[in-house]
């Protein structure tokens, strides 16, 4: 009787349109009071959890729908949400599980909302069964593992190539043939990945293009090296060996970008905060990048504020190397690249500014997307992954990245990190 009274009381304030929306929604909807007691449950949710009647749930705690091992923590989360209610997804970065009437567990996504009336505070939960998606994700993971194995094989072949290139030209040619065979295997694997989504299709297209140039360089240089057999032709041999090494380094760089994306997507990047001298770190990075700058390019670095900061030095270094590398690549000779760091009580501000080719307003809307490259950089080598990785690293450090850019007027990136607690 008490359960029916709760149901009738909750429905008394609803009209016919709300009831239709509630009952015929294509996802599970649950209403609970501030004590975590279930007030309403729509038909879709009952079907999800294998209940036949709402009366089986009304008045019970929401923990009834959660596996027993999570009950303790969930009560704390619920109390915290009551104190700080907001519209948001539940369990960001975690796998959530629900429990059916018979005890069977299944993966879910839950979005929370809230409202308050004269009777008190209420929580609304929207529940989606993502079992099918998890199955698809599992299949994607298997494909990634296959791709990672192929990438590892390519790296091993590259290392073997570097070690043997100065020993015998014949061995180098054999290794290059193996590398070409591995490329064919990679192309086949990427073709399978293409069937999973349009994103994988773009990956195959980009990877095929970016791998072809260094591979062609390796093959052509190897062919020329085999023709320089006289002792007096050592200089020519060394020139083409250097070209081979540079091409292999480019391949390794591409593979490292792909592996970074996999680690980010799989949540395998861990932030390690430590206290370090930001002026010293950034000064070293600028000196390193100056060595690969174009003719006449100058990297000018300034710092203001305290020098000791609490941040992840490795992730910050990756961010700066990526931004400075782009600044060098897309700026003309005899130009200045300005980089600055500023520490304040509220956080850290870093800027990287160049006078390069800039980007259109249309391209700016997609700047941090995976594999996106601007319409004015098609003739410049790149994967379209660098800025996506930068944005993800900044996000991991609770930072915010913004930019200003105009075509042929240059680009400025501004990264702000809030002060981390030790």
PEWONOR-V664801 format. One record per run of one state. SS is the DSSP state (@ for helix, = for strand, . for the rest). FROM is the first residue (numbers start at 0). TO is the last residue. If there is no record, write none. Layout:
BEGIN
((SS;FROM;TO) (SS;FROM;TO))
END
This chain:
BEGIN
((.;0;0) (@;1;10) (.;11;14) (@;15;22) (.;23;26) (=;27;32) (.;33;35) (=;36;40) (.;41;41) (@;42;47) (.;48;52) (@;53;55) (.;56;59) (=;60;60) (@;61;64) (.;65;66) (@;67;82) (.;83;86) (=;87;88) (.;89;94) (=;95;98) (.;99;103) (=;104;116) (.;117;118) (=;119;128) (.;129;129) (@;130;163) (.;164;167) (@;168;193) (.;194;196) (@;197;224) (.;225;229) (@;230;264) (.;265;272) (=;273;276) (@;277;289) (.;290;296) (=;297;303) (.;304;306) (=;307;310) (.;311;311) (@;312;329) (.;330;334) (=;335;343) (.;344;345) (=;346;352) (.;353;359) (@;360;363) (.;364;384) (@;385;395) (.;396;397) (=;398;405) (.;406;408) (=;409;417) (.;418;421))
END
